[in-house]
Amino acid sequence: MSWIDYAGLWMIFGLINYAIKLIKFNKDWRKEGKGVFFVAVLLAALVFGPIGLLSTLITSRGKPL
């Protein structure tokens, strides 16, 4: 595997993490003035990738949704 493959996997894990958070906190983020969180959490999810996904799964004790 090349570094491009690893970067792609990193992004996929980050997007999975973002999807979990988007589903879980969608109501809270739709409130007035909270729209910036959509972008901030997306960027954080892509930066931290599988580490963030693992952290999300650990803190939710296996029930992320």
C-alpha positions as CSV (number, residue, x, y, z in Angstrom):
1,M,0.0,0.0,0.0
2,S,1.2,3.5,-0.8
3,W,0.9,6.6,1.3
4,I,-2.1,7.6,-0.8
5,D,-4.0,4.5,0.2
6,Y,-3.2,5.1,3.9
7,A,-4.4,8.8,3.5
8,G,-7.6,7.5,2.0
9,L,-8.2,5.1,4.8
10,W,-7.5,7.9,7.3
11,M,-10.1,10.0,5.6
12,I,-12.7,7.2,5.5
13,F,-12.3,6.6,9.3
14,G,-12.6,10.3,9.9
15,L,-15.8,10.5,7.8
16,I,-17.3,7.6,9.7
17,N,-16.5,9.4,12.9
18,Y,-18.1,12.6,11.6
19,A,-21.2,10.7,10.5
20,I,-21.6,9.2,14.0
21,K,-21.3,12.7,15.5
22,L,-23.6,14.2,12.9
23,I,-26.4,11.6,13.6
24,K,-26.0,11.9,17.4
25,F,-25.8,15.7,17.7
26,N,-27.9,16.8,14.7
27,K,-30.6,18.4,16.8
28,D,-28.2,20.5,18.8
29,W,-26.2,21.7,15.8
30,R,-29.4,22.9,14.0
31,K,-30.0,25.5,16.7
32,E,-29.4,29.2,15.8
33,G,-25.7,30.1,15.7
34,K,-24.4,26.6,16.0
35,G,-23.9,26.0,12.2
36,V,-20.1,26.5,12.5
37,F,-19.9,23.2,14.4
38,F,-20.7,21.2,11.2
39,V,-17.5,22.5,9.7
40,A,-15.4,22.4,12.8
41,V,-16.3,18.8,13.7
42,L,-15.7,17.7,10.0
43,L,-12.2,19.2,10.0
44,A,-11.4,17.7,13.4
45,A,-12.7,14.3,12.3
46,L,-10.5,14.4,9.2
47,V,-7.4,15.4,11.1
48,F,-7.8,12.8,13.8
49,G,-9.1,10.0,11.6
50,P,-9.1,6.6,13.2
51,I,-7.9,8.0,16.6
52,G,-11.0,10.1,16.8
53,L,-13.2,7.2,15.8
54,L,-11.6,5.0,18.4
55,S,-12.1,7.7,21.0
56,T,-15.7,8.1,20.1
57,L,-16.4,4.4,20.3
58,I,-14.6,4.1,23.7
59,T,-16.4,7.1,25.3
60,S,-19.8,5.8,24.0
61,R,-19.1,2.3,25.4
62,G,-19.9,0.6,22.1
63,K,-23.2,2.4,21.5
64,P,-22.2,5.4,19.4
65,L,-25.7,6.2,18.2
